[in-house]
Amino acid sequence: MTSKKLVNSVTGCADDALAGLVACNPNLQLLQGHRVALRSDLDSLKGRVALLSGGGSGHEPAHAGFIGKGMLTGVIAGAVFTSPAVGSILAAIRAVAQAGTVGTLLIVKNYTGDRLNFGLAREQAQAEGIPVEMVVIGDDSAFTVLKKAGRRGLCGTVLIHKVAGALAEAGVGLEEITKQVNMVAKAMGTLGVSLSSCSVPGSKPTFELSADEVELGLGIHGEAGVRRIKMATADEIVKLMLDHMTNTTNASHVPVQPGSSVVMMVNNLGGLSFLELGIIADAAVRSLEGRGVKIARALVGTFMSALEMPGVSLTLLLVDEPLLKLIDAETTAAAWPNVAAVSITGRKRSRVAPAEPQEALDSIAAGGSASKRMALVLERVCSTLLGLEEHLNALDRAAGDGDCGTTHSRAARAIREWLKEGPPPASPAQLLSKLSVLLLEKMGGSSGALYGLFLTAAAQPLKAKTSLPAWSAAMDAGLEAMQKYGKAAPGDRTMLDSLWAAGQELQAWKSPGANLFQVLTKAVKSAEAAAEATKNMEAGAGRASYISSARLEQPDPGAVAAAAILRAILEVLQSQELGTPLHSQTEEKLLIDARNDGCNGQREDGGSKKDVDRF
């Protein structure tokens, strides 16, 4: 099946792509009648060497993205994955010669079509009396045994563009640039890996991979690699790549060893996400430094692609200080990254986080009865959320990205790990504050932020008092914060619906003589009813608001999770002491328990202090 492409026509896509680049870059011009892009300021190059490169289209930003002061003078583009025409190459050579340059260097990747067409254009130009030299770059480190065709030209060619461009900008002559570039090319290697193939506009994918396979050592034209390996972690794949390209028994290896200083390129072959690219870059840095290799510069991005291929290539170039100066030299080329002239290895990469402000010591020591009750509550909440993971994910698939259960399970596991470090604070305010920080760091997603907001705000009223009216005020503060920053309101089909319903019931705690469990039981039932009612609501906030209400037939997963958390809290509070359900005990029994625990004070609202301590 032919893959879809956003093009005007298959035959005109290379012309349209180059025209678009030139239209948006005032430093570039097209050479009329040819698929050639040149610097707009050609006249400023009088007396200097011109640099021309190119090849098939489909490798963007190579090659036109590297035109500019300090890099290429111009490029000649062929059709997708096709060598450019001899006539266009010769026209570009004539154009730069006419501008007064003292010679032209052709930088060509080692492919048969490119060698032939650029070579023929060079011969014709020389016959016309134009000084032209040509370097053929082969940096592929895939082949353990070299064949007559030699190593293919890959992303390392871009580094040659940079080195040659810096030399030309400095006024170095054609012969010397050619000599130095050839030396640099021998100290370089590139290896690619891909998760699947790419497809030329109007065609099918160039090769097929099964779901558990990865292609190693492939080129930049969608051709298959040297072997297929099983899918593995990024660390394992990067290690395999570096092992292969530095193995001295490999005829195309790059001679990197402990103590070497290198420039590293992590190149997106076109379809890899930036997330994966960062993971690969991190793995490559750790692996190289673990081998004793110094990374002088790290270039990460898309430099030479293979259309939409979801893969990556690694390039290593051995460098010394003079060569680094050429890499660091200024350029106006749009696709060259703005990298600081600082070594990656040896640089301080992290800063100690500021210490959290120290709160006043708990009035009840951590590990006491109140702390243990809180630990029991948290453990029940965690087990509840872990048990609901698949159910919540299933509910979320209808309205979101199907990860609500995963997000809540991540929070549960983080809380469990935290509890292993020691008993939680006995102070409710400190407990909520600690949980807020934990969920903001570990839970992720909008749920993590909303719970973090809720708990941070709810902690404030509990700093001075922990009476039932204070807990009701805490619920109010949390709900207010969620509405202020989350922009949701009751009825918008979010977790707020459950919490809001519970909050309305908890208002009763502000009245003298209110019973903890009677009110809390009603609050939980209201939260559960509100969660169930969300299936009949039209989403007004969150990701579900972008989904047609006709497709929302299940309750909101966030509301279900919030109600389940409240239910878990209630169940522990009812059953934690001596296995006796607290909801069956009388207020008198609660007062007796309070005296037994040494907590026989009275609340200012007339209820028992024991009510509050259990909560």
Secondary structure, 3 states (H helix, E strand, C coil): CCCCCCCCCCCCHHHHHHHHHHHCCCCEEECCCCCEEEECCHHHHCCCEEEEEEEEECCCCCCHHHECCCCECEEEEEEECCCCCHHHHHHHHHHHHHCCCCEEEEEEECCHHHHHHHHHHHHHHHHCCCCEEEEEECCECCCCCCCCCCCCCCCHHHHHHHHHHHHHHCCCCHHHHHHHHHHHHCCEEEEEEECCCCCCCCCCCCCCCCCCEEEECCCCCCCCCCEEEECCCHHHHHHHHHHHHHCCCCCCCCCCCCCCEEEEEEEECECCCHHHHHHHHHHHHHHHHHCCCEEEEEEEECCCCCCCECEEEEEEEECCHHHHHHHHCCCCCCCCCCCCCCCCCCCCCCCCCCCCCCCCCCCCCCCCHHHHHHHHHHHHHHHHHHHCHHHHHHHHHCCCCCCHHHHHHHHHHHHHHHHHCCCCCCCHHHHHHHHHHHHHHHCCHHHHHHHHHHHHHHHHHHCCCCCHHHHHHHHHHHHHHHHHHHCCCCCCCCHHHHHHHHHHHHHHHHCCCCCHHHHHHHHHHHHHHHHHHHHHCCCCCCHHHHCCHHHCCCCCHHHHHHHHHHHHHHHHHHHCCCCCCHHHCCHHHHHHHHHHCCCCCECCCCCEHHHHHHC
